[in-house]
Amino acid sequence: MNTTGFDHIRRLFEGPLPPWLTRLARKAGRGINRYGMLGEGDRVLLGISGGKDSLVMALILSLRRRWLPIHYHLEAVHLNWQEYPISDEETDRLAAYFDAIDVPFTQITTTMFPGHYDGQFNCYLCARNRKRLLFTYMKEHDIPILALGHHLDDIVETTLINMAMRGRLFTMMPVQPFFGGLFTLIRPLCEVPESQVRTAVEKLGLPVVKPDCPYKDTNLRLRVKPLVEQLATLDPLAREKIYRSLLNIQPDYLPISLKTGHEYTTVEPEGTDEGP
Ligand SMILES: Nc1ncnc2c1ncn2[C@@H]1O[C@H](COP(=O)(O)OP(=O)(O)OP(=O)(O)O)[C@@H](O)[C@H]1O
């Protein structure tokens, strides 16, 4: 493994943090604490795509162990899709990065399009397949918590898609139990705006190696992104406010919605992003 190139990352674990990174870590910490994501002795699997979000999530979760009074175990898994594999050099760089942030790293080469999907494929099925593979690893390694790199912008975009295209006030949850609580999915960057994630990647030169997704042009989240940017020109806190609106539901609506149980659509339209 080539262990050179990430000494500047290693040093983050010793000396003082630059102020922009402290701000990012604080924002992540606010979300982590608000939803009680992590506690003493927790064992957490980090889902690593090689993209910017999961690399930054891994850095922040590992860095926070420097000052938190609790201990938790982190390990990372990268599903390397046979159909769009990353190169050996890219794998080496990822492994070197994880070595620098002191998180064990495993790469699993596997298929993105399982045979039982019968040629059918979209973003929703991809996310489901990915979770199935990660849950299998977690079961084998006795790890109950899965951390994914979704950030504030992802949650806001998903909220708007579900409102505008499915008629549902519904989004990705910061903490989401699966199989009656056997596994818990957490999104530690749920309060971190994408702009801060980008800053971290650029300033630290993180080894982003995400293969080109064949569905990226049909990805609804990408198409909603400019709308969110436009809203942010009207109010710079638009993202935070859309996110907060989910915690601030008009109480009069709740009994009505519970009584009617009304839904406009119940099926996942083609190419939707993953639900909550
Ligand atoms: N190949 C993979 N192996 C393991 N985990 C993955 C993989 N692809 C995605 N994930 C996890 O699912 C999250 C959401 O994936 P998505 O494809 O929507 O990427 P994203 O939101 O652009 O994030 P990133 O920048 O980390 O790729 C990622 O942040 C990561 O935690």
Residues whose N, C-alpha, C, O or C-beta is under 5 A from the ligand:
A	BS01	LIG	G47 I48 S49 G51 K52 D53 S54 L55 V77 H78 L79 A147 L148 G149 H150
